[in-house]
Amino acid sequence: MSRSALIENVTAMLEDAGFAVSDRCVIRPKSFDVAARRGDDLLFVKILGNVDAFDGPTGAEMRRLGHYLHGTPVVIGLRTRDEDLERGVVYFRHGVPVISPDTALDFFVEGVPPLVYAAPGGLYVNIDGDVLADEREERGWSLGRLATELGVSRRTVSKYEDGMNASIDVAVKLEDVFDDALTSPVDVLDGADEVRDADPTPEDPEADPEDEPIVAVLTRAGFDVHPTVRAPFNAVGEDTNRHRPEGLLTGHSTLTDAAVKRARIMASVGRITRTRAVYFVDESKQESIGGTAIIEREELERIDDPDAFRDLLKERGDDAETEA
C-alpha cells in the first residue's frame, strides 16, 4: 500500500470515528500529517508505512506541539523492520505512542483500547494492583503463596500490587489463577505520560534571528513564542493572558504560491486545534487566506497595543471569513 493510500485510509477511519480532520500537511519537512479532534480529544497524527522512519527530531517536535496545543501526538504505522506491528499493542518511539491501523480502528471506532505495550525486554500489560490485592486477600493467600503460583519472588508480587507492570506471561498466569482479568487498558490518548514524566518536554529550537521583530510584538501581546522546525507553521504562540486564553499559529515569508498553500493548511489546522492562525509577509493585497490572517511586517512593527493586535487577528482571521 502506498503512503498516500495509507493516509487516506487512516483519515477516513478517523472521520468514521467522529473526528474532525484537518487538511493533509503537504509542506515539507513535516512533523505530522493531520490534526484530528473529537470533543476534547486532539491528536497530531503521523502516518507511516515503516515506523523506523520516525526519527528523534520529529518525535521531539510532535511532543512539543502536543504540550503547547494540549493534544496527543501519535504515530499510526504498518511495520517496523520486516515485522508488522501487532494488533492491540502500543509501541513507543521517541516518547510518542505508535499503533497499527487495526489497533487505531479497535480503539477509535470500536471503543476497545489496547491492553499491551511494548518496552525494552518484550511486551507488558498494566496490572490493576488494587484488584490484585483484593483478589489475593479474598482467597486468604499470602504474598508468598501467590508468588509460588506465579513462579516469582514475594517482593515482585508486592510490586505488582503497588502498580508495577507485568509481562504477558505473568498476566496470563494471573488470569488463570484468579479466573478473572486483572489488566487495565493502555490509554493511547495519555499513553506517553510515563515516558514524558521520565523525559520532560524537549526544549524549543532557537528562533531565526530574522524573526526577532515578530517575536517581540507577539511577546508584547502576551504570547510565549515557541519556534518549530518541521511543522506547517513557523511557531506556536501560547497565550499568557489568563482572561482571554488563545493559542496562535504563525508563519512568515514572501507571499508565494507555496506560502498561500501553507496559509490554507495553517487555517485548517487552526480550526482543529482551536487556535488562530496568522501569516506575516513583506507585502500583500490580501488580508486573509482561507481563514489565516495576513499581516504585513511593517504593519506589525507599528502595532504597540496588544489589544489592537488581537483585534486585527480577529478582524482578518477565521471570524472575518465566517461573517463573510
C-alpha positions in Angstrom: 0.0 0.0 0.0 1.3 3.4 -0.9 1.8 6.0 1.8 -0.8 8.3 0.2 -3.4 5.4 0.2 -2.5 4.7 3.8 -3.0 8.3 4.8 -6.4 8.3 3.0 -7.5 5.2 4.8 -6.4 6.4 8.2 -8.1 9.8 7.6 -11.3 8.0 6.6 -11.1 5.8 9.7 -10.8 8.9 12.0 -13.7 10.5 10.3 -15.8 7.4 10.8 -14.8 7.5 14.5 -16.3 11.0 14.7 -13.1 13.1 14.4 -12.9 16.3 12.5 -9.7 16.1 10.5 -7.6 18.9 9.1 -6.3 19.1 5.6 -3.2 17.0 5.0 0.0 18.8 5.7 1.8 18.5 2.4 4.6 21.1 3.1 8.0 19.5 3.8 9.5 19.0 6.2 6.5 18.0 8.3 6.3 16.5 11.8 2.6 15.4 11.4 0.3 14.6 8.6 -3.1 15.6 10.0 -4.6 17.0 13.2 -7.8 15.5 14.4 -10.3 16.4 17.1 -13.2 14.6 18.7 -14.7 16.6 21.6 -11.8 17.5 23.9 -9.5 14.9 22.4 -7.0 16.4 20.0 -4.5 14.2 18.0 -1.4 15.1 16.0 -1.1 12.1 13.7 2.0 10.9 11.8 1.2 8.1 9.3 4.0 5.8 8.1 4.4 2.5 6.3 7.6 1.8 8.2 7.8 3.4 11.6 11.6 3.1 11.6 11.5 6.3 9.5 10.2 8.2 12.6 13.2 10.0 13.9 14.1 11.8 17.2 13.8 15.4 15.9 10.3 14.7 14.6 9.3 13.0 17.8 10.6 15.9 19.8 8.6 18.4 17.8 5.4 16.3 17.9 5.8 16.2 21.7 6.2 20.0 21.9 3.2 20.5 19.7 1.2 18.2 21.9 2.3 20.1 25.0 1.7 23.6 23.7 -1.6 22.9 21.9 -2.9 20.4 24.5 -3.1 17.4 22.2 -1.7 13.9 21.9 1.0 13.0 19.3 0.5 9.6 17.9 2.1 7.6 15.0 0.0 5.1 13.0 2.1 2.7 11.0 2.2 -0.7 9.4 5.5 -2.2 10.3 8.9 -2.0 11.8 11.9 -3.5 10.0 10.4 -6.7 8.5 7.7 -7.2 11.1 4.1 -5.9 11.1 3.0 -4.0 14.2 0.9 -6.3 16.3 -2.8 -5.6 16.8 -3.7 -4.4 20.3 -0.1 -3.4 21.1 1.1 0.2 21.8 4.7 0.8 20.9 6.8 3.9 21.7 9.2 5.8 19.6 11.0 8.9 20.9 8.3 9.3 23.6 5.4 9.1 21.1 2.9 6.2 21.2 2.9 4.1 18.0 0.0 1.9 16.9 -1.1 -0.1 13.8 -4.2 0.9 11.8 -6.0 -2.1 13.2 -5.3 -1.0 16.8 -6.4 2.5 15.9 -9.7 1.1 14.4 -10.3 -1.0 17.5 -9.7 1.9 19.8 -11.2 4.9 18.0 -14.1 3.3 16.1 -15.0 0.2 18.2 -14.0 1.7 21.6 -11.8 -1.2 22.5 -8.5 0.1 23.9 -5.2 -1.9 23.6 -4.1 -3.9 26.7 -0.5 -4.5 25.8 2.5 -2.2 25.3 6.0 -2.8 24.0 9.0 -1.9 26.1 12.7 -3.0 26.2 12.6 -6.7 27.0 9.3 -7.6 25.5 5.5 -7.0 25.8 3.9 -5.9 29.0 0.5 -5.1 30.5 -0.8 -2.8 33.2 -1.8 -4.7 36.3 -4.6 -3.3 38.4 -2.7 -3.6 41.7 -5.8 -2.8 43.9 -7.8 -5.5 42.2 -5.0 -8.0 42.5 -4.6 -7.3 46.2 -8.3 -7.7 46.8 -8.4 -11.0 44.9 -5.5 -12.3 46.9 -6.9 -11.3 50.2 -10.3 -12.7 49.4 -8.7 -16.1 49.0 -6.7 -15.6 52.1 -3.5 -16.1 50.3 -0.2 -14.6 51.5 2.2 -12.8 49.2 4.4 -15.9 49.3 1.6 -18.2 48.3 0.8 -16.1 45.2 4.5 -15.8 44.4 4.8 -19.6 44.4 1.8 -19.9 42.0 3.4 -17.3 39.6 6.9 -18.5 39.9 8.2 -15.1 41.0 9.5 -13.6 44.2 7.4 -12.4 47.1 8.9 -8.9 46.5 7.8 -9.0 42.9 4.2 -9.7 43.8 4.3 -6.8 46.2 5.5 -4.6 43.4 2.6 -5.8 41.2 0.2 -4.7 43.9 1.9 -1.4 44.1 1.4 -0.8 40.4 4.4 -2.3 38.7 3.5 -3.7 35.2 3.9 -7.3 34.3 5.0 -9.4 31.3 2.4 -11.1 29.2 3.3 -14.5 30.7 2.7 -13.3 34.2 -0.6 -11.7 33.2 -1.8 -14.9 31.7 -0.8 -16.8 34.8 -2.7 -14.3 37.0 -5.8 -14.7 34.9 -5.6 -18.5 35.1 -5.1 -18.3 38.9 -8.0 -16.0 39.6 -10.2 -16.8 36.6 -10.6 -13.0 36.1 -9.0 -10.2 34.1 -6.7 -8.1 36.2 -5.2 -5.9 33.5 -6.2 -2.3 32.8 -6.1 -0.8 29.2 -3.3 1.3 27.8 -4.9 4.7 27.2 -3.5 5.8 23.9 -4.6 9.4 24.5 -2.4 9.5 27.6 -0.2 6.6 26.8 3.1 8.5 26.8 2.6 10.1 30.2 5.1 7.9 31.9 7.6 8.5 29.1 7.1 12.2 29.3 7.5 12.2 33.1 10.8 10.5 32.7 11.8 12.7 29.8 10.4 16.2 30.0 9.1 18.1 27.0 12.1 18.8 24.7 13.4 22.3 24.7 12.4 24.7 21.9 14.8 25.2 18.9 16.4 28.6 18.5 14.4 31.2 16.8 15.6 32.6 13.5 17.3 36.0 14.1 15.1 37.5 11.3 12.0 36.6 13.4 13.1 38.8 16.3 10.7 41.7 15.4 7.8 39.3 15.1 8.7 37.6 18.4 8.9 41.0 20.1 5.4 42.0 19.0 3.9 38.7 19.9 5.6 38.8 23.3 4.2 42.3 24.0 0.7 41.0 23.0 1.0 38.3 25.7 2.2 35.3 23.8 5.0 32.9 24.7 6.5 32.1 21.3 7.7 28.5 20.6 9.6 28.1 17.3 9.1 25.0 15.2 11.3 23.4 12.5 9.1 20.7 11.0 5.5 21.9 11.3 3.5 23.7 8.6 3.9 26.9 10.7 7.0 28.6 12.0 5.9 29.0 15.6 3.2 28.4 18.2 2.1 31.3 20.3 1.0 30.3 23.8 -1.3 32.9 25.4 -0.1 34.1 28.8 -3.2 36.3 29.3 -5.4 34.2 31.6 -8.5 36.4 31.0 -8.5 35.6 27.3 -6.9 32.3 26.6 -5.9 31.9 23.0 -3.3 30.0 21.0 -1.7 31.2 17.8 -0.1 29.5 14.8 2.3 31.8 12.9 4.1 31.7 9.6 6.2 34.2 7.6 7.7 34.6 4.2 7.1 36.4 0.9 3.7 35.7 -0.4 4.4 33.0 -2.9 2.2 30.2 -4.2 3.8 27.9 -1.6 3.0 30.5 1.1 -0.6 30.6 0.1 -0.8 26.8 0.4 0.9 26.9 3.8 -1.5 29.6 5.0 -4.5 27.5 4.0 -3.1 24.4 5.8 -2.5 26.6 8.9 -6.1 27.7 8.8 -7.3 24.1 8.6 -5.0 23.0 11.4 -6.1 26.1 13.4 -9.7 25.2 13.2 -9.0 21.7 14.5 -6.7 22.9 17.3 -9.0 25.8 18.2 -6.2 28.3 17.6 -5.9 31.4 15.4 -3.5 31.5 12.5 -1.6 34.4 11.2 0.9 34.8 8.3 3.4 37.7 8.2 4.5 38.9 4.8 6.5 41.7 3.3 3.7 42.9 1.1 0.2 41.7 0.3 -3.1 43.0 -1.1 -4.9 40.2 0.7 -6.0 40.4 4.4 -6.9 36.7 4.8 -6.2 33.4 3.1 -8.6 30.6 4.0 -9.1 31.9 7.5 -5.4 32.8 8.2 -4.9 36.5 8.9 -2.4 38.2 6.6 -0.3 41.0 8.2 2.5 42.9 6.6 5.7 43.1 8.6 5.8 46.9 8.6 2.2 47.0 9.7 3.1 44.6 12.5 6.1 46.7 13.7 3.8 49.7 14.0 1.5 47.9 16.5 2.3 48.7 20.1 -1.1 47.9 21.7 -1.7 44.2 22.5 -5.5 44.7 22.1 -5.0 46.3 18.7 -3.0 43.2 17.6 -5.7 40.8 18.9 -8.4 42.8 17.3 -6.6 42.7 14.0 -6.3 38.9 14.2 -10.0 38.6 14.8 -10.8 41.0 12.0 -8.8 39.3 9.4 -8.9 35.7 10.6 -11.5 32.9 10.8 -14.1 35.2 12.3 -14.0 37.6 9.3 -14.3 34.7 6.8 -17.2 33.2 8.8 -19.0 36.6 8.9 -18.5 37.0 5.2 
